[in-house]
Amino acid sequence: MDKARKVLVVDDEEIVRLSHMRTLAGQSCNVEAARGAEEALEKMQSEPADVVLLDLRMPGMDGLAALKAIKERWPETEVVIITGYPSVYTAREAVRLGAFDYLVKPVGPDEVLAVANEAMAQRLAPPQREKGAKDSKKGWAKYLN
């Protein structure tokens, strides 16, 4: 990844934020963290992220509402949902709202690194997402059947 590129980690659990930040720190990109959706949206307002790793269950605004707000205001930002409470409903809603991927906790460093790199590559790719974009989403297929 490029130092000018930004990844925002959003989770109400400090240990999760720190873990994801530590994993991404060596990737030559700017990594920031937010404790919740409201703080994430404030950070996005001042400097939008290229990729957002977003928890679903947080106090205040939940991850789906944050995903919707991010995609409405910054449609080019790729958002990866990471949840400890997966459901068919949230997976489908995340797809509908434009999430890049949907991962289930616990996620290891290799998985975080892989999805962040894939999302960044998608973010930097020429805009050809209409046809087949959702077909390439691999993380949530098991939740949609």
N, C-alpha and C positions, 0 to 999 in steps of 0.2 A: 504494500500500500504506500501511498504518497503522503509525506508530512503535511501537505496542504489539505489532505482529506480528513474529514471529521467523523468520528463514531461517538454516539451518545448512548450511554448505558443507563436505563431507567428501571430501578427496582427499589422497593421500600426496605429490603433487607440489605444492611450494610455489607455483610459478608459476601453476598452475591455480587453487589456492585464492585467491591474490591477485587474479587476473584476474576470477574470479566475484564476489569481494567488492567489487572496484572497480566492476564493472558494476552491482551491486545497491545500492551505497552511496547513490546519489541517489534511492532509491525510498521514502524515509521509512519504513523498517523497520529493525529491529535485525538486523544480519548478524553471525554468528559463524562461526568455522572450526574444524575438527578435522583432525588429521593422519591419523587412521585410525578404524576402526569402534569400537574400544574407547573412545577419547577421545570420540567422538560420543555413545556410549551414556551415558558419565559426564555429559556436558553435558546430555543429554536428561533424565537423572535429576534434576538440580538445577533445570532450567527447560526443559520440552519446547518444541520448535520447531513452528511451524505447517507449514513446508515444509522438506524436506531435499533438497539436491542431493548425490547419493551416487555416488561412483566404485565400479566393480565390483572391479577388481584392486588390492588393497592388501596390504601385509605384515600378517600376523596374520589376524584375522577378515576374510573377504571381504565384498563388498557385498551379496550375496544373503543371507548369514547376518545381516548387520546389518539389511537390509530386513525379514527375518522377525522379528527381535527388536523392531524399532521398531513394526511393525504389531501385534504381540502386546501390547506394553505401552502404546502410544499409537496406537490404531487411527484416530483422527481426523487424525493427521499425514499430510500428503501427501508422498510420496517420489518424486523423479525420479532415475532411474538415468542416469548419464552414463558411457559406456565407450569406450575406444579399441580394445576387443577384442569386437566384437559377434558374437553367434552366435544361431542359432535357439533353442538350449537356454536360454541366459540370458534371452532375450527372453520366451520362454514361462514360464519360472520367475518372472521379475519380474511378469508379468501375474498368474500364479497367486497370488503372495504379496501382491498389492495395490498395485504401483507405479502412480503416476499417469501416468508417461510413461517412455520409454526412448530416450535420445538417443545418437548416435554422435559421438565426438570426431573432429576438432576441432569445437567449437561456438562460434559467434561471440557477441559481446555481445548482439546483437538476439535471437538464439534463446534465450539464457539468460534475458534479461529477459522475453521472451514466455512461456516455460514457467513461470517463477517466478510471474508474474502470473496465469496460468491456474490453476496449482496453488493459489495463495492464494485465488482466486475460488471454486474448488471446495471448499476447506477452510472458507470462510465461508458457503457455500451451505447452505440447509436440507437436512437429511439425507434425500435421496431418491436414493440411489446404486444401489439394487438393480437396477432394470430399466434396461437400456441403458447402464450405467456404462462398461463396457468398449468399447461401440460408439463412444464419444466419444474414445477414446484414438487419437490420430492418428500419433504418432511411430513406433510399432513395427509398424504394419500390414505393412510390407515384409518384416519378419523372420518373420512368422507364416505366410506363404503358402508 
